[in-house]
Amino acid sequence: NPAYRGAWDAVVGIDCDVTVLGNLLTAELAYRRPHVRSAGDEWGFYVQDAVPIVDGVHGVLRLEHFHGRGGAEVNAQLIGLTWRPLQQLIIKVNYQVANRRLEDFGQGFLAAVSVWF
């Protein structure tokens, strides 16, 4: 779109990773101010704790909040398990609930397999 050529959005983010008594606490805050003020600001955050259960298995709890353009807000919670049977392999199973569907905020079971190389 030629009207947006050369325009910039202002975006800022802050991340935090802290390990306390074996728990991995992570958090993130992000804010976006679009160059077109009528589009509305976006911001969100999450706080997550990964609690060791047994060797290689962690329980995960996460709270998220997102305020999108036009005032659309989502509050989501996640509970799950992460298993790392090998150094290069991570298997995750989560259940997420949210007060509404918006972009990648859905409800239900989620699963993932990650291979690090």
C-alpha positions in Angstrom: 0.0 0.0 0.0 1.7 3.3 -1.1 0.1 5.2 1.8 2.2 3.2 4.3 5.5 3.3 2.4 8.3 4.5 4.6 6.1 4.5 7.7 7.3 2.9 10.9 5.5 1.4 13.9 7.0 1.8 17.4 7.5 -1.6 19.1 9.0 -2.4 22.5 9.4 -5.7 24.3 10.8 -6.9 27.6 11.7 -10.5 28.4 12.6 -12.2 31.7 14.0 -15.7 32.4 14.8 -16.6 36.0 15.5 -20.0 37.5 14.6 -20.3 41.2 14.7 -23.6 43.1 14.6 -25.5 39.8 11.5 -23.6 38.6 12.0 -21.7 35.3 10.0 -18.5 35.5 9.6 -16.6 32.2 7.7 -13.5 31.4 7.3 -11.1 28.5 5.7 -7.7 27.9 5.2 -6.3 24.4 3.8 -3.0 23.2 3.1 -1.7 19.7 2.1 1.8 18.6 1.2 1.8 14.9 2.2 4.8 12.7 -1.5 5.2 11.9 -2.9 6.3 15.3 -6.5 5.4 14.4 -5.4 1.7 14.2 -5.0 1.6 18.0 -2.2 0.3 20.2 -1.6 -3.4 20.9 0.0 -4.8 24.0 0.2 -8.0 25.9 2.1 -10.0 28.5 2.5 -13.5 29.8 3.9 -15.1 32.9 4.9 -18.7 33.0 6.3 -21.2 35.5 7.9 -24.5 34.5 8.0 -26.7 37.6 10.2 -29.9 37.7 8.1 -33.0 38.5 10.6 -35.9 37.7 13.8 -36.1 35.7 13.1 -34.5 32.3 9.4 -33.7 33.0 8.1 -30.3 33.9 4.6 -29.0 34.7 3.8 -25.7 33.0 1.4 -23.0 34.1 1.0 -19.8 32.0 -1.2 -16.7 32.2 -1.6 -14.4 29.2 -3.3 -11.2 28.4 -3.5 -9.5 25.0 -5.1 -6.1 24.2 -5.5 -5.9 20.4 -6.5 -3.2 18.0 -10.1 -2.0 18.4 -10.1 -3.0 22.1 -10.3 -6.7 21.6 -9.0 -8.4 24.7 -8.1 -12.0 25.5 -7.2 -13.6 28.8 -5.8 -17.1 28.5 -4.5 -19.7 30.9 -2.5 -22.8 30.0 -1.6 -26.0 32.0 0.6 -28.6 30.5 3.5 -31.0 30.6 6.9 -30.9 28.9 9.0 -34.0 28.5 12.6 -34.0 27.4 13.5 -37.7 26.9 16.7 -36.8 25.0 18.8 -33.6 25.0 17.6 -32.8 21.4 13.9 -33.8 21.8 11.1 -32.0 23.5 7.5 -33.2 23.6 4.7 -30.9 24.9 1.1 -31.5 25.7 -1.0 -28.5 26.9 -4.6 -27.5 27.6 -5.5 -23.9 27.0 -8.6 -21.9 27.9 -9.4 -18.4 26.9 -12.3 -16.0 27.3 -12.5 -15.6 23.5 -10.9 -16.7 20.2 -8.5 -14.2 18.7 -5.6 -14.9 16.3 -3.6 -17.7 17.9 -5.6 -17.7 21.2 -7.7 -20.8 21.1 -9.1 -23.3 23.5 -8.5 -27.0 23.9 -5.6 -29.4 23.7 -2.3 -28.4 22.0 0.7 -30.7 21.3 4.1 -30.1 19.9 7.3 -32.1 19.2 10.6 -30.1 18.9 13.9 -31.4 17.7 17.0 -29.3 18.5 20.0 -29.7 16.2 
